Amino acid sequence: MRVVLTGGGTGGHIFPLIAVAKEIRELANQKGIQTIEFLYIGPAFDSKSEEIFRREGIEAKYVLTGKLRRYFSSLTFFDFLKIPIGVVQALWILFKFMPEIVFSKGGYGSFPAMFASWLYRIPVRMIHESDAVSGLANRITSHFATKIGVAFPSAALKFPIKKTALVGNPTRGDLCDQDMNISQKFFNIGSNRKVLLVMGGSQGAESINNAILAVLQSLLEKYEVIHIAGDRNYEAVKQNSEPLLTQDSKKHYHLYAFLTEEMKFAYSIADAVVSRAGAGTIFELAACKKPSILIPLKNSAQNHQAHNAYAYVKSGGAIVIEEDNLTPHILLERIYSILDNEENRNKMSTNAASFATKDSSKVIAREILKSLGVI
């Protein structure tokens, strides 16, 4: 059996693709299908992401992709030129590989593989929409899909009802509930302080980094802080944080550029999380029952992060701070309201768990294999 995976090109696409691939492999193996080949087709990832694919036995073939913009940009003309080239590249790759299944996590990078798979009439062409509002790329490629899965009910409104199902969002099975001793050892945490995890998505977030630096000294008086600053911002955060650290507070501040597989230790040990509002992150927070403060990206496409955040906050598992309201005083007060209030923290944890979608990866994989008659 041969399976093609495709998606936009960020960590929000990588890990759900891998989660579904693992379940496809496991379910197919249970039915006696031992040889399964996976191939990723889409925009190039960074070296860390390539290593993740290699570790999972997934080959990657890269194609040119053009961003689908609905606003004026001088880059739009050049991106439109990239799209047909990417389609031709995808046609050639698919001709040589010819899978039975194409699974897309959406994003502009998924268009070449999805369009080419439709031209070849590959039997199963499934797309998945993570966000509360459906993205333009998924709305276009939905015409080429045989099946559509959505994470939020509101996203289904833009897709054909007959081939759309609410399936939640795929998350890694080992992401939560790691051994606490191992998690503490990984981050070199020796205290019994509450742990605050701060992250801004796979690319980092300058506004969140700056807000945390503004209150860092106050935070380190009481808590352990695991700060994932992003590759682009790591050096700046490191340089700006050093004058704020005393000999004692240094041991409570744990700064990283990016975590991949090690995120399971961060989620397991965290008592609260400050984060962007990407759909993948929200469903990970829910799965791990983590109270959170969500700061939606202000200029995200279709304002999808704000839609995600407010759809999730209804569960009671999170607090939302708009970027325009991200002052040191407000941020610190919201953090205190969670970490210093055990009753509130436990309530938010229970509420977060109620939002989680269990076995989403397995549901998607089962539906894909069912379409082929494998199960």
Backbone torsions as a table, in degrees:
resi	resn	phi	psi	omega
1	MET	NA	140.0	-179.9
2	ARG	-122.7	134.1	-175.3
3	VAL	-130.3	130.2	174.4
4	VAL	-103.5	134.8	175.0
5	LEU	-113.4	139.9	178.4
6	THR	-146.6	154.9	-178.4
7	GLY	-179.5	178.0	-169.2
8	GLY	-64.5	-43.9	179.4
9	GLY	129.3	17.6	176.7
10	THR	-124.7	173.5	178.7
11	GLY	-59.2	-28.0	178.0
12	GLY	-64.4	-19.4	176.5
13	HIS	-99.2	-35.7	-174.5
14	ILE	-59.6	-55.3	-170.8
15	PHE	-68.1	-38.9	173.5
16	PRO	-63.2	-38.3	177.0
17	LEU	-59.7	-44.7	-179.3
18	ILE	-67.6	-39.4	179.5
19	ALA	-60.8	-43.6	178.9
20	VAL	-68.6	-40.2	178.9
21	ALA	-59.4	-42.3	178.8
22	LYS	-60.6	-42.5	-178.9
23	GLU	-70.3	-37.5	176.0
24	ILE	-59.9	-45.1	-179.5
25	ARG	-61.3	-45.2	-176.9
26	GLU	-67.2	-46.1	-178.8
27	LEU	-66.6	-39.3	178.7
28	ALA	-66.1	-39.6	178.1
29	ASN	-61.5	-36.8	178.4
30	GLN	-63.6	-24.9	178.8
31	LYS	-97.1	13.1	174.8
32	GLY	87.4	5.9	177.3
33	ILE	-92.7	102.3	-173.4
34	GLN	-91.8	-28.5	-176.3
35	THR	-102.7	108.9	177.6
36	ILE	-127.2	125.4	178.3
37	GLU	-105.4	128.9	177.1
38	PHE	-111.8	139.8	178.0
39	LEU	-137.8	126.6	173.3
40	TYR	-92.0	131.9	174.8
41	ILE	-125.5	123.2	-179.8
42	GLY	166.8	-164.8	-179.9
43	PRO	-68.3	155.2	-178.3
44	ALA	-67.8	140.7	174.2
45	PHE	-97.1	175.1	174.0
46	ASP	-79.2	175.2	-175.1
47	SER	-63.3	-34.1	179.3
48	LYS	-63.8	-42.8	-179.4
49	SER	-68.0	-37.8	176.6
50	GLU	-60.3	-39.9	179.2
51	GLU	-64.9	-36.6	177.8
52	ILE	-63.3	-44.8	178.2
53	PHE	-61.4	-44.8	-179.5
54	ARG	-61.3	-41.0	-179.5
55	ARG	-63.2	-30.2	-179.5
56	GLU	-92.3	2.6	179.4
57	GLY	71.7	32.0	180.0
58	ILE	-110.6	119.0	177.2
59	GLU	-77.1	150.7	-179.8
60	ALA	-124.6	132.9	173.9
61	LYS	-124.3	126.5	-173.9
62	TYR	-101.0	143.3	178.3
63	VAL	-130.1	158.8	174.8
64	LEU	-69.7	137.4	178.5
65	THR	-134.8	143.3	178.8
66	GLY	-113.9	135.9	-179.1
67	LYS	-71.3	134.6	179.2
68	LEU	-89.9	97.7	-176.4
69	ARG	-98.7	147.6	173.3
70	ARG	-116.5	25.9	176.3
71	TYR	-139.6	161.3	-177.0
72	PHE	-72.3	134.6	174.8
73	SER	-155.0	142.8	177.7
74	SER	-66.2	-16.5	-179.2
75	LEU	-84.3	-12.7	-174.9
76	THR	-59.1	-44.1	-179.0
77	PHE	-58.6	-45.6	-178.7
78	PHE	-68.5	-34.3	178.2
79	ASP	-67.6	-36.8	177.0
80	PHE	-64.0	-32.5	176.3
81	LEU	-68.7	-32.2	-179.1
82	LYS	-69.7	-32.4	-172.8
83	ILE	-60.0	-52.8	179.8
84	PRO	-63.3	-33.3	177.1
85	ILE	-64.6	-43.2	177.9
86	GLY	-61.6	-38.7	178.6
87	VAL	-63.7	-44.1	178.4
88	VAL	-61.8	-42.2	177.3
89	GLN	-61.5	-44.0	179.8
90	ALA	-65.0	-38.4	177.5
91	LEU	-60.0	-42.3	-179.2
92	TRP	-67.8	-43.4	-179.9
93	ILE	-64.4	-44.7	180.0
94	LEU	-66.7	-35.1	178.4
95	PHE	-59.3	-40.0	-179.1
96	LYS	-79.0	-32.4	-175.7
97	PHE	-93.9	-42.2	178.8
98	MET	42.7	79.4	-178.1
99	PRO	-82.0	168.1	170.3
100	GLU	-91.2	-19.8	-172.7
101	ILE	-134.9	138.1	167.3
102	VAL	-126.6	122.2	178.1
103	PHE	-116.4	124.0	-175.9
104	SER	-116.2	134.7	174.1
105	LYS	-96.0	9.0	175.4
106	GLY	84.1	-169.0	-173.6
107	GLY	86.8	156.2	-176.3
108	TYR	-59.4	-25.6	-179.0
109	GLY	-70.6	-11.4	-178.4
110	SER	-86.7	-14.7	-172.4
111	PHE	-60.4	-49.2	-177.2
112	PRO	-55.8	-46.8	-177.7
113	ALA	-68.2	-39.3	-179.0
114	MET	-68.5	-43.1	179.9
115	PHE	-65.6	-43.1	179.7
116	ALA	-64.4	-37.4	179.9
117	SER	-67.4	-33.0	176.1
118	TRP	-67.9	-41.1	178.1
119	LEU	-61.2	-35.8	179.0
120	TYR	-84.5	-5.3	-178.2
121	ARG	55.7	45.1	175.4
122	ILE	-63.1	134.7	-167.5
123	PRO	-54.8	-48.8	-176.7
124	VAL	-116.1	118.8	179.1
125	ARG	-129.2	97.9	-174.7
126	MET	-111.2	136.2	173.5
127	ILE	-115.9	155.1	178.1
128	HIS	-130.2	131.4	178.4
129	GLU	-108.1	116.8	-177.2
130	SER	-83.9	-31.4	-168.9
131	ASP	-85.9	162.8	-180.0
132	ALA	-69.7	-25.4	173.1
133	VAL	-117.0	132.3	-174.7
134	SER	-69.1	139.8	179.7
135	GLY	-78.6	157.4	-178.6
136	LEU	-60.4	-43.6	-178.6
137	ALA	-60.5	-43.1	179.4
138	ASN	-68.8	-34.4	178.6
139	ARG	-66.3	-35.2	177.3
140	ILE	-71.5	-49.9	-175.5
141	THR	-73.4	-12.1	176.6
142	SER	-61.3	-25.1	178.3
143	HIS	-70.3	-22.2	-179.9
144	PHE	-97.0	-7.9	-173.1
145	ALA	-87.8	148.1	172.4
146	THR	-90.6	-25.9	178.8
147	LYS	-143.3	150.3	-178.9
148	ILE	-134.7	128.8	174.9
149	GLY	-114.5	141.8	178.6
150	VAL	-126.9	152.2	179.6
151	ALA	-92.5	-37.9	179.5
152	PHE	-108.7	139.1	178.7
153	PRO	-55.5	-36.3	-176.6
154	SER	-63.4	-27.7	-178.6
155	ALA	-69.3	-24.3	-177.0
156	ALA	-67.7	-18.0	-174.9
157	LEU	-63.5	-24.2	-176.9
158	LYS	-96.2	4.5	-176.6
159	PHE	-119.8	157.0	176.7
160	PRO	-60.2	129.3	-174.3
161	ILE	-61.4	-40.3	-171.3
162	LYS	-64.5	-26.8	-178.6
163	LYS	-116.0	19.8	-177.9
164	THR	-117.1	138.5	179.5
165	ALA	-140.8	145.9	174.8
166	LEU	-82.1	114.9	-174.1
167	VAL	-125.4	1.0	-175.7
168	GLY	77.1	-164.6	-178.2
169	ASN	-123.2	130.8	-178.4
170	PRO	-64.3	131.6	175.0
171	THR	-131.1	157.7	-179.7
172	ARG	-68.5	136.6	-175.3
173	GLY	-68.7	-25.7	-176.0
174	ASP	-101.4	20.7	-169.9
175	LEU	-75.7	-24.0	-173.7
176	CYS	-122.2	166.7	170.7
177	ASP	59.7	39.8	171.0
178	GLN	-75.1	161.9	178.5
179	ASP	-59.0	126.3	-175.2
180	MET	-64.8	-37.0	179.5
181	ASN	-63.3	-41.3	178.6
182	ILE	-66.9	-41.1	179.8
183	SER	-64.3	-43.3	178.1
184	GLN	-63.5	-39.6	-179.3
185	LYS	-66.7	-38.3	-179.9
186	PHE	-60.3	-42.4	-177.6
187	PHE	-93.5	2.4	-179.7
188	ASN	57.2	47.3	179.1
189	ILE	-100.6	119.9	-177.3
190	GLY	-113.9	-1.6	-177.4
191	SER	-99.0	173.7	175.1
192	ASN	-102.5	18.2	179.7
193	ARG	-67.8	156.7	171.5
194	LYS	-67.1	150.1	-174.6
195	VAL	-113.1	125.1	175.1
196	LEU	-104.5	124.5	175.9
197	LEU	-102.0	127.3	-179.4
198	VAL	-120.2	127.9	179.8
199	MET	-151.8	152.1	-177.1
200	GLY	-123.9	27.1	-177.2
201	GLY	88.4	178.0	-173.9
202	SER	-64.2	-24.6	-179.4
203	GLN	-98.4	-4.3	-176.0
204	GLY	81.9	172.8	-179.8
205	ALA	-147.1	113.0	-175.1
206	GLU	-62.8	-40.1	-177.9
207	SER	-65.4	-39.5	178.0
208	ILE	-68.5	-43.7	178.0
209	ASN	-56.6	-46.8	-178.7
210	ASN	-64.9	-39.2	179.8
211	ALA	-65.9	-39.5	178.8
212	ILE	-68.2	-40.6	177.6
213	LEU	-61.2	-34.3	-179.0
214	ALA	-66.4	-25.6	-178.3
215	VAL	-117.7	11.4	-172.6
216	LEU	-59.5	-44.1	-177.8
217	GLN	-62.1	-39.2	177.1
218	SER	-66.3	-40.8	179.7
219	LEU	-63.2	-42.8	-175.0
220	LEU	-74.5	-10.3	172.8
221	GLU	-71.2	-22.9	-172.4
222	LYS	-125.8	-29.0	-168.4
223	TYR	-126.4	164.6	162.9
224	GLU	-87.3	137.6	-179.4
225	VAL	-123.2	118.0	171.4
226	ILE	-99.9	114.9	-172.0
227	HIS	-118.3	111.2	177.1
228	ILE	-98.6	102.3	-168.6
229	ALA	-87.2	-17.3	-175.8
230	GLY	93.8	146.9	-177.5
231	ASP	-57.3	-41.5	-174.9
232	ARG	-71.2	-26.6	-172.7
233	ASN	-108.2	-5.1	-171.3
234	TYR	-58.1	-50.7	-175.7
235	GLU	-63.4	-39.8	179.0
236	ALA	-65.5	-41.9	179.0
237	VAL	-66.5	-41.5	179.0
238	LYS	-59.6	-46.2	-178.8
239	GLN	-65.4	-42.2	-176.7
240	ASN	-77.0	-22.0	-179.1
241	SER	-83.6	-27.3	-174.7
242	GLU	-57.4	-42.8	178.4
243	PRO	-66.7	-16.6	-177.4
244	LEU	-88.5	-10.9	-172.5
245	LEU	-98.5	133.6	172.0
246	THR	-93.9	174.2	178.3
247	GLN	-59.8	-36.2	-179.7
248	ASP	-77.8	-42.5	-174.1
249	SER	-73.4	-21.0	179.4
250	LYS	-54.8	-39.1	-175.4
251	LYS	-72.4	-11.0	179.7
252	HIS	-101.5	-1.4	-178.5
253	TYR	-112.2	123.2	-173.3
254	HIS	-123.6	97.0	-173.0
255	LEU	-99.5	132.3	179.0
256	TYR	-136.2	152.1	173.7
257	ALA	-76.2	-45.4	-174.4
258	PHE	-164.9	144.5	173.9
259	LEU	-122.1	140.6	177.0
260	THR	-111.0	-98.2	178.6
261	GLU	-62.3	-25.4	-177.9
262	GLU	-71.5	-8.3	177.7
263	MET	-58.7	-27.1	-180.0
264	LYS	-62.7	-31.9	177.1
265	PHE	-75.3	-36.8	179.3
266	ALA	-66.0	-46.5	179.0
267	TYR	-64.3	-38.2	-176.2
268	SER	-66.8	-35.2	-174.6
269	ILE	-93.0	-17.6	-175.1
270	ALA	-71.2	139.8	173.4
271	ASP	-96.1	-22.9	176.1
272	ALA	-157.5	158.5	-174.3
273	VAL	-133.6	136.4	169.4
274	VAL	-109.0	126.3	-170.5
275	SER	-156.0	164.2	163.8
276	ARG	-66.4	-179.0	-174.6
277	ALA	-121.4	40.0	172.0
278	GLY	-64.6	148.9	-176.1
279	ALA	-61.2	-41.8	-179.6
280	GLY	-59.0	-44.8	179.5
281	THR	-63.4	-43.3	-179.1
282	ILE	-59.7	-44.5	-178.9
283	PHE	-72.6	-27.9	172.6
284	GLU	-67.9	-43.6	177.4
285	LEU	-60.0	-41.7	179.3
286	ALA	-66.2	-44.2	-179.6
287	ALA	-61.9	-35.8	-178.5
288	CYS	-92.3	2.9	175.3
289	LYS	60.5	40.4	-175.4
290	LYS	-100.1	120.3	171.2
291	PRO	-59.4	141.9	-173.0
292	SER	-145.0	157.9	170.6
293	ILE	-115.6	114.9	-175.8
294	LEU	-100.7	132.8	178.9
295	ILE	-122.6	92.4	-174.8
296	PRO	-62.2	142.9	174.5
297	LEU	-64.0	123.7	-171.0
298	LYS	-63.3	-40.4	-174.6
299	ASN	-108.3	32.4	178.1
300	SER	-69.4	152.9	-178.5
301	ALA	-56.2	129.2	-179.4
302	GLN	56.6	19.4	-177.7
303	ASN	55.1	35.7	-171.6
304	HIS	-65.3	-30.1	-179.2
305	GLN	-67.6	-37.5	176.5
306	ALA	-64.5	-42.6	177.0
307	HIS	-60.8	-43.7	177.6
308	ASN	-59.0	-49.0	-175.2
309	ALA	-61.1	-46.0	-176.2
310	TYR	-75.0	-26.2	173.0
311	ALA	-68.1	-38.1	-178.8
312	TYR	-76.8	-37.6	-175.0
313	VAL	-63.4	-21.7	176.9
314	LYS	-61.8	-24.6	179.2
315	SER	-71.6	-22.2	-177.3
316	GLY	89.7	8.6	-178.5
317	GLY	-93.0	-1.6	-174.8
318	ALA	-149.7	162.5	172.0
319	ILE	-118.1	140.7	178.9
320	VAL	-109.3	133.1	170.0
321	ILE	-122.0	117.2	176.3
322	GLU	-66.6	147.6	-176.9
323	GLU	-57.1	-35.9	179.7
324	ASP	-67.4	-19.7	-179.3
325	ASN	-104.1	11.6	-174.4
326	LEU	-82.3	75.2	176.8
327	THR	-97.9	156.7	178.3
328	PRO	-55.4	-42.4	-177.5
329	HIS	-62.9	-47.7	-178.5
330	ILE	-64.5	-44.7	-178.9
331	LEU	-61.3	-47.4	-177.9
332	LEU	-63.6	-41.2	179.9
333	GLU	-63.2	-40.2	179.7
334	ARG	-68.4	-38.4	178.1
335	ILE	-64.8	-45.6	177.9
336	TYR	-58.9	-39.7	-176.0
337	SER	-63.1	-22.2	178.0
338	ILE	-96.9	-54.4	-172.4
339	LEU	-73.1	-25.8	-179.3
340	ASP	-98.1	4.6	-177.6
341	ASN	-128.9	94.8	-175.2
342	GLU	-61.6	-39.1	-179.8
343	GLU	-63.1	-45.3	179.1
344	ASN	-65.9	-41.1	-179.9
345	ARG	-61.6	-44.4	179.7
346	ASN	-66.9	-37.7	178.1
347	LYS	-65.0	-44.2	178.7
348	MET	-64.3	-36.8	178.2
349	SER	-62.9	-44.5	177.6
350	THR	-62.9	-42.1	179.7
351	ASN	-65.8	-40.0	177.8
352	ALA	-60.2	-43.0	-179.4
353	ALA	-61.8	-32.2	-179.3
354	SER	-67.2	-21.6	-179.2
355	PHE	-86.8	-19.6	-173.6
356	ALA	-64.1	146.7	176.1
357	THR	-107.7	110.0	-177.1
358	LYS	-77.4	141.0	172.7
359	ASP	59.3	30.0	179.7
360	SER	-60.3	-42.4	179.7
361	SER	-60.0	-42.0	-178.9
362	LYS	-68.4	-39.4	178.7
363	VAL	-60.9	-44.5	179.8
364	ILE	-65.4	-47.0	-179.3
365	ALA	-61.8	-41.4	180.0
366	ARG	-63.8	-39.9	-179.9
367	GLU	-66.7	-38.8	177.6
368	ILE	-62.6	-48.4	-178.2
369	LEU	-69.7	-32.6	177.2
370	LYS	-63.6	-36.6	179.6
371	SER	-64.4	-26.1	177.7
372	LEU	-90.2	-4.7	-177.6
373	GLY	79.1	14.1	-179.2
374	VAL	-75.3	-36.5	177.8
375	ILE	-128.5	NA	NA
